Amino acid sequence: MTLYETIFARRSVRRYDEEPPDAAALSELQRYLDNVGQLPGQSAGFEIVDRDRLKGGFAPYAILAYSEESEAACVNIGYTLQGVDLWLQNQGLGSVWCGMATPLGKSPDYRILLGFGRTSMPHRKGEDDFKRKGILEISNEDNAVARAARLAPSAVNLQPWFLTFSDRQVEAKVNVRGIGRVLPGRLWLFDMGIVLRHIELALTHEGKVVKELAVNGSGRSLSVSVRY
Ligand SMILES: Cc1cc2nc3c(=O)[nH]c(=O)nc-3n(C[C@H](O)[C@H](O)[C@H](O)COP(=O)(O)O)c2cc1C
């Protein structure tokens, strides 16, 4: 299975086996994190920790993400760790984004964590297993890229983006209504990066050459875009 195909099979895993991933899997993950692509100008840091370093959460292990405090840095963490979320599930491990859990003794540049570990939860069988908004509620076109974007995970499943396809460009704008208005700002910033990763993987799968990934504007006017 490719990372693109994993988009249609992943789920948030909240039940884990106690047995830890084997040492080889952890060092593979470390290698992956050391080389994972980040957005231009961004350099988030990542640390793998076990449950002893965590307060709350479901998973026996976690990747803690660190960065400067800026909107673009949070979008970058979303983009980067969504690649890791898909990679972990592709390896047969479970993973879950966790805005509510925190590390013990957290440093000021801590932003969010992605929990992971062994699981016996099966992959999803396909698009129909996902609870998501209708495609035209999140996009101006129904196409393969929008369908992959639609399955992106988001905090409280808010799906706070709207995609617009134009000439050789896809833009996802923040679209936060209802409960989203009271969510802490940072969480939907991660969501914007997460959906950007799904858009990029889908375009690449379609044989497009991605030329530029960008974060534009700020606050509720923020958008992410891909030029290809
Ligand atoms: C930024 C972010 C933060 C999240 N925080 C939590 C959390 O604290 N607790 C939790 O159970 N799930 C959390 N989730 C998982 C979402 O609830 C989940 O992605 C969404 O309901 C869609 O379900 P799925 O990932 O299984 O497709 C978070 C997701 C994201 C993207």
The ligand as a Gaussian input file, in Angstrom:
#p B3LYP/6-31G(d) Opt

LIG

0 1
 C       -5.285000      18.443000      15.482000
 C       -6.077000      17.262000      15.972000
 C       -6.288000      17.063000      17.318000
 C       -7.002000      15.947000      17.767000
 N       -7.156000      15.755000      19.113000
 C       -7.797000      14.636000      19.548000
 C       -7.901000      14.381000      20.952000
 O       -7.403000      15.141000      21.787000
 N       -8.564000      13.247000      21.349000
 C       -9.108000      12.369000      20.434000
 O       -9.691000      11.373000      20.842000
 N       -9.006000      12.585000      19.093000
 C       -8.367000      13.683000      18.641000
 N       -8.249000      13.907000      17.290000
 C       -8.785000      12.918000      16.322000
 C      -10.071000      13.388000      15.636000
 O      -11.139000      13.333000      16.552000
 C      -10.302000      12.501000      14.395000
 O       -9.287000      12.705000      13.497000
 C      -11.645000      12.809000      13.719000
 O      -12.731000      12.524000      14.571000
 C      -11.805000      11.975000      12.430000
 O      -11.717000      10.581000      12.690000
 P      -10.646000       9.663000      11.974000
 O       -9.273000      10.246000      12.245000
 O      -10.807000       8.299000      12.611000
 O      -10.933000       9.639000      10.504000
 C       -7.547000      15.016000      16.831000
 C       -7.346000      15.239000      15.470000
 C       -6.602000      16.321000      15.033000
 C       -6.360000      16.476000      13.581000

